[in-house]
Amino acid sequence: MEQEDNRVLVIGGGTGMPVLLRGLKKQPINLSTLVTIADDGGSSGKLRSEMEIPAPGDIRNVIAALSDAEPMLLDLFQHRFPDGNGLSGHSMGNLLLAALTNMTGDFYDGIKQISHVLNVKGNIYPLSKYSMNLHAEMEDGSVVSGESKIPESNKRIKRVYLSPMPVEPLPEAIEAIKNSELIVISPGSLYTSILPNLLIPEVKEALRETKATITYVCNVMTQEGETSNYSAADHLQAIIDHVGEGIVDSIIVHNQPIESEARKLYAKENAEPVTYDLDRLKTMGIKIIEEDIIDRSQPVIRHDPEKLSHLLYYLLENRIV
């Protein structure tokens, strides 16, 4: 199969997406990404409010993950200025994206320019060219606004939504959804990094229309303030509740025990391994793919980019998904 036919789109944001992309960029595929821009904290939040541009932070991390630039250049791109001056907390990459947006007059053009400079593999699509806000309606009826504030409220989330509506999605992103063969919903913060990409009506419609297989790489650990006590089926149900039935075709779950030392480390953050409720998943009408997909070489629990990318490529090549 020619690489031009292996069109893979990864949807997500946060810390989980770059891990997956570092592995996938080595595979013989035509890779694209659709990245959230709802961040309102830290450097991204400051630039967003002061310059009225979409949040650049998740985009910056995806650029770094897909870049084949010299390590020194990437270190410079990811450098964060220390506290104590006017640049406190800002990332160099965020400033560059803001500068290029200002120079070109267009956020997406700025992304394309910096992607060219840093020799990025694949296409990086922001959800929109325009800034947006994320809100969460909690199960107690209260509403929390702001991506960074939602987990801090530590309430059980009923649903998330965007404003102002209607949000105008990037046309190239919609085309990428329609023309892909495999769409991967990446691991990451479920309500604040993953679901914001799936809320716009045009995105939902494109996901229904695409002939691509859509697979969800489930988180390995729960996240306090977002998915406490969530099982794999709970993660999947949240996606279904926001985008509708029959869109996700398969789920990839880690099926090996998490070592006790790692569990103790995460217990301090009130996080625990995502329970693997096979019987309930089977009732949800999707394919379940079980693999050992974590990186055991580091103390933090992360998906292994090599294992996961090889699995996804194998599933793509053999049309298993």
C-alpha positions as CSV (number, residue, x, y, z in Angstrom):
1,M,0.0,0.0,0.0
2,E,1.4,3.4,-0.9
3,Q,1.9,6.0,1.8
4,E,-0.4,8.4,0.1
5,D,-3.3,6.0,0.8
6,N,-2.5,5.6,4.5
7,R,-4.3,8.7,5.6
8,V,-4.4,8.8,9.4
9,L,-5.9,11.7,11.4
10,V,-5.2,12.0,15.1
11,I,-7.6,14.1,17.2
12,G,-6.7,15.4,20.6
13,G,-4.5,17.7,22.7
14,G,-2.8,17.9,26.0
15,T,0.0,15.6,27.1
16,G,-1.3,12.4,25.6
17,M,-1.4,13.4,22.0
18,P,2.4,14.2,21.5
19,V,3.4,10.9,23.0
20,L,1.3,9.1,20.4
21,L,2.5,11.3,17.5
22,R,6.2,10.7,18.3
23,G,5.7,7.1,17.4
24,L,3.3,7.6,14.5
25,K,5.5,10.0,12.6
26,K,8.0,7.1,12.0
27,Q,5.4,5.0,10.3
28,P,4.9,5.1,6.5
29,I,1.6,7.0,6.7
30,N,0.1,10.3,5.5
31,L,-0.3,11.9,9.0
32,S,-2.6,14.7,10.0
33,T,-3.6,16.1,13.4
34,L,-6.7,18.0,14.7
35,V,-5.7,19.9,17.8
36,T,-7.7,21.6,20.5
37,I,-7.3,25.4,21.1
38,A,-9.5,25.8,24.2
39,D,-6.6,26.2,26.7
40,D,-6.9,29.2,28.9
41,G,-4.1,28.7,31.4
42,G,-0.5,29.8,31.6
43,S,1.3,31.2,28.6
44,S,-1.4,30.1,26.2
45,G,-4.1,31.9,28.3
46,K,-2.1,35.1,28.5
47,L,-1.5,35.3,24.8
48,R,-5.0,34.3,24.0
49,S,-6.5,37.1,26.1
50,E,-3.9,39.8,25.2
51,M,-3.7,39.1,21.5
52,E,-7.1,37.6,20.8
53,I,-5.6,34.5,19.2
54,P,-6.5,30.8,19.7
55,A,-4.6,29.1,22.5
56,P,-1.2,28.0,21.0
57,G,0.1,25.6,23.7
58,D,-1.3,22.3,22.5
59,I,-0.4,23.2,18.9
60,R,3.2,24.0,20.0
61,N,3.6,20.6,21.6
62,V,2.3,18.8,18.5
63,I,4.7,20.8,16.3
64,A,7.5,19.7,18.6
65,A,6.4,16.1,18.5
66,L,6.2,16.0,14.7
67,S,9.4,18.0,14.0
68,D,12.6,16.6,12.7
69,A,14.5,19.8,13.4
70,E,17.9,19.8,15.3
71,P,17.5,19.1,19.0
72,M,18.9,22.5,19.9
73,L,16.3,24.3,17.8
74,L,13.5,22.2,19.4
75,D,14.9,22.9,22.9
76,L,14.7,26.6,22.0
77,F,11.2,26.2,20.6
78,Q,10.0,24.5,23.9
79,H,12.0,26.9,26.2
80,R,9.9,28.4,28.9
81,F,11.1,31.7,30.5
82,P,11.5,31.6,34.3
83,D,9.5,33.8,36.7
84,G,10.8,37.3,37.5
85,N,10.5,39.3,34.3
86,G,8.0,40.4,31.6
87,L,8.2,37.1,29.9
88,S,7.5,35.0,33.0
89,G,5.9,31.7,32.2
90,H,5.9,32.2,28.5
91,S,7.0,29.5,26.1
92,M,9.3,30.5,23.2
93,G,7.1,28.5,20.8
94,N,4.0,30.1,22.0
95,L,5.5,33.6,21.4
96,L,6.7,32.5,17.9
97,L,3.2,31.3,17.0
98,A,1.7,34.5,18.3
99,A,4.3,36.5,16.3
100,L,3.6,34.6,13.1
101,T,-0.1,34.9,13.5
102,N,0.4,38.7,13.9
103,M,2.6,38.8,10.8
104,T,0.4,36.7,8.5
105,G,-2.9,37.8,10.0
106,D,-4.0,34.2,10.2
107,F,-3.5,31.6,13.0
108,Y,-3.4,28.6,10.6
109,D,-1.0,30.3,8.2
110,G,1.3,30.9,11.2
111,I,1.2,27.2,12.1
112,K,2.1,26.3,8.5
113,Q,5.0,28.7,8.5
114,I,6.6,27.4,11.7
115,S,5.9,23.8,10.6
116,H,7.9,24.4,7.5
117,V,10.8,26.0,9.4
118,L,10.9,23.1,11.9
119,N,10.5,20.4,9.3
120,V,7.3,19.0,10.6
121,K,6.0,15.7,9.3
122,G,2.3,15.8,8.4
123,N,-0.4,18.5,8.6
124,I,-1.4,20.3,11.8
125,Y,-4.9,21.6,11.9
126,P,-6.3,23.8,14.7
127,L,-9.9,23.2,15.4
128,S,-10.6,26.8,14.3
129,K,-8.8,30.0,13.4
130,Y,-10.7,31.8,16.1
131,S,-10.5,31.8,19.9
132,M,-13.1,29.9,21.9
133,N,-14.1,29.1,25.4
134,L,-14.9,25.8,27.1
135,H,-17.6,25.4,29.7
136,A,-18.7,22.4,31.7
137,E,-22.1,21.7,33.1
138,M,-21.7,19.7,36.3
139,E,-24.1,17.0,37.6
140,D,-25.1,19.4,40.4
141,G,-26.3,21.9,37.8
142,S,-23.5,24.4,38.2
143,V,-21.5,25.7,35.2
144,V,-17.7,26.1,35.3
145,S,-16.1,28.2,32.5
146,G,-12.5,27.9,31.4
147,E,-10.5,24.8,30.4
148,S,-8.1,25.2,33.4
149,K,-10.8,25.8,35.9
150,I,-13.0,22.7,35.1
151,P,-10.8,20.1,36.7
152,E,-10.1,22.4,39.7
153,S,-13.8,22.4,40.6
154,N,-13.5,18.7,41.4
155,K,-17.2,18.0,40.6
156,R,-18.6,15.3,38.4
157,I,-19.0,16.6,34.8
158,K,-22.3,16.1,33.0
159,R,-21.3,17.7,29.6
160,V,-18.9,20.3,28.1
161,Y,-19.7,22.8,25.4
162,L,-18.1,25.7,23.6
163,S,-18.8,29.4,23.2
164,P,-19.3,31.6,21.3
165,M,-21.5,29.5,19.1
166,P,-21.5,28.9,16.2
167,V,-17.8,28.1,16.2
168,E,-16.4,28.2,12.7
169,P,-14.3,25.1,12.2
170,L,-11.2,25.1,9.9
171,P,-12.4,23.8,6.5
172,E,-9.1,21.8,6.0
173,A,-9.8,20.0,9.3
174,I,-13.3,19.0,8.1
175,E,-11.8,17.7,4.8
176,A,-9.2,15.7,6.7
177,I,-11.9,14.0,8.7
178,K,-13.8,13.1,5.5
179,N,-10.8,11.9,3.6
180,S,-8.9,9.8,6.2
181,E,-8.8,6.1,6.4
182,L,-8.1,5.8,10.1
183,I,-9.1,8.4,12.7
184,V,-7.5,8.1,16.1
185,I,-9.0,9.8,19.1
186,S,-5.9,10.2,21.3
187,P,-5.5,9.6,25.0
188,G,-5.5,12.8,27.1
189,S,-7.7,14.8,29.4
190,L,-11.1,13.6,28.3
191,Y,-13.3,16.6,28.9
192,T,-10.7,19.4,28.4
193,S,-8.4,18.1,25.7
194,I,-10.3,15.5,23.7
195,L,-14.0,16.3,23.7
196,P,-13.6,20.0,22.7
197,N,-12.5,18.9,19.3
198,L,-15.7,16.8,18.8
199,L,-18.4,19.4,19.8
200,I,-18.8,21.5,16.7
201,P,-21.8,20.3,14.5
202,E,-19.7,20.3,11.3
203,V,-17.1,18.0,13.0
204,K,-19.9,15.6,14.2
205,E,-21.4,15.5,10.8
206,A,-18.0,14.8,9.1
207,L,-17.3,12.0,11.6
208,R,-20.7,10.5,10.7
209,E,-20.0,10.8,6.9
210,T,-16.4,9.6,6.8
211,K,-15.6,6.2,5.6
212,A,-12.6,6.1,8.0
213,T,-12.5,3.7,10.9
214,I,-12.5,5.6,14.1
215,T,-10.7,4.2,17.1
216,Y,-10.3,5.6,20.6
217,V,-7.1,5.0,22.6
218,C,-8.4,4.9,26.1
219,N,-6.5,6.5,29.0
220,V,-4.6,4.2,31.3
221,M,-5.1,6.3,34.4
222,T,-8.0,8.3,35.7
223,Q,-7.6,12.1,36.2
224,E,-8.8,13.9,39.3
225,G,-11.5,16.5,38.6
226,E,-12.3,14.9,35.2
227,T,-12.5,11.1,35.2
228,S,-12.3,10.0,38.9
229,N,-13.5,6.4,39.2
230,Y,-14.1,6.2,35.4
231,S,-13.9,2.8,33.7
232,A,-12.9,2.3,30.1
233,A,-16.7,2.1,29.2
234,D,-17.3,5.4,31.1
235,H,-14.7,7.1,29.0
236,L,-16.3,5.8,25.8
237,Q,-19.8,6.6,27.0
238,A,-18.7,10.3,27.6
239,I,-17.6,10.4,23.9
240,I,-20.9,8.8,22.7
241,D,-22.9,11.3,24.9
242,H,-21.2,14.2,23.1
243,V,-21.0,13.0,19.5
244,G,-23.7,10.3,19.2
245,E,-24.0,6.6,18.8
246,G,-22.3,4.6,16.0
247,I,-19.3,7.0,15.4
248,V,-16.6,5.2,17.3
249,D,-15.8,1.8,15.8
250,S,-13.2,0.4,18.3
251,I,-11.4,1.1,21.6
252,I,-7.8,0.3,22.4
253,V,-7.2,-0.6,26.1
254,H,-4.2,-1.5,28.1
255,N,-4.7,-5.0,29.4
256,Q,-1.8,-5.6,31.8
257,P,-1.5,-4.8,35.5
258,I,0.0,-1.5,36.6
259,E,3.0,-2.0,39.0
260,S,2.3,-1.2,42.6
261,E,5.0,1.5,42.9
262,A,3.5,3.4,40.0
263,R,0.0,3.0,41.5
264,K,1.3,4.5,44.8
265,L,2.8,7.5,43.0
266,Y,-0.5,8.2,41.2
267,A,-2.6,7.6,44.3
268,K,-1.0,10.8,45.7
269,E,-2.8,12.6,42.8
270,N,-6.0,10.7,43.5
271,A,-5.5,8.8,40.2
272,E,-5.9,5.1,39.7
273,P,-5.7,2.6,36.8
274,V,-8.7,2.8,34.5
275,T,-10.7,-0.3,35.1
276,Y,-11.2,-2.6,32.2
277,D,-14.9,-3.5,32.2
278,L,-14.9,-5.9,29.2
279,D,-18.5,-7.1,29.7
280,R,-19.9,-3.6,29.6
281,L,-17.7,-2.6,26.6
282,K,-19.0,-5.7,24.7
283,T,-22.6,-4.4,25.1
284,M,-21.6,-1.1,23.4
285,G,-21.3,-2.6,20.0
286,I,-17.7,-1.8,19.2
287,K,-14.5,-3.7,18.6
288,I,-12.2,-4.1,21.7
289,I,-8.5,-4.2,21.1
290,E,-6.5,-5.3,24.1
291,E,-2.7,-4.8,24.2
292,D,0.2,-4.0,26.6
293,I,0.7,-0.4,25.4
294,I,2.5,1.4,28.3
295,D,6.1,2.5,28.5
296,R,7.7,0.6,31.4
297,S,11.0,2.5,31.1
298,Q,9.9,5.5,33.1
299,P,8.3,6.1,36.5
300,V,5.3,8.0,35.1
301,I,2.6,6.0,33.3
302,R,2.5,6.9,29.7
303,H,1.5,5.1,26.5
304,D,4.5,3.7,24.7
305,P,4.8,5.6,21.4
306,E,6.5,2.7,19.6
307,K,4.1,0.0,20.8
308,L,1.1,2.1,20.1
309,S,2.2,3.3,16.6
310,H,3.1,-0.2,15.5
311,L,-0.2,-1.4,16.7
312,L,-2.1,1.3,14.9
313,Y,-0.2,0.7,11.7
314,Y,-0.7,-3.0,11.9
315,L,-4.5,-2.4,12.4
316,L,-4.5,0.0,9.4
317,E,-2.6,-2.3,7.1
318,N,-4.7,-5.4,7.9
319,R,-8.0,-3.5,8.1
320,I,-8.6,-4.9,11.5
321,V,-10.0,-1.7,12.9
